[in-house]
Amino acid sequence: MPEKTLFIVQQFERRGRKLTAGRSVEYRTEAEAVARAERDAEKFAGVVALTMAVDTDTGEVVQEPKLLARFGEVGKEFQDE
């Protein structure tokens, strides 16, 4: 079961009163993801950087997402960590 560690930045946008998930982008390293999230925080309502491991054969998540950085308003799933 080959694993790959993903580093992802998820953007959140405010549309009226509603907060919606925007674009999500994968980066090669934790440092790149955190730096990008910090830069994006100036442009979006909120941003998170997270990491997780997936099985490259099945796409199954083998390590639950871990929050690396959080800026601004984010989805409920990222507020309590």
Summary of the structure (lengths in Angstrom):
residues: 81
radius of gyration: 13.1
end to end distance: 28.6
largest distance: 44.1
contacts: 231
relative contact order: 0.29
helix: 17%
strand: 56%
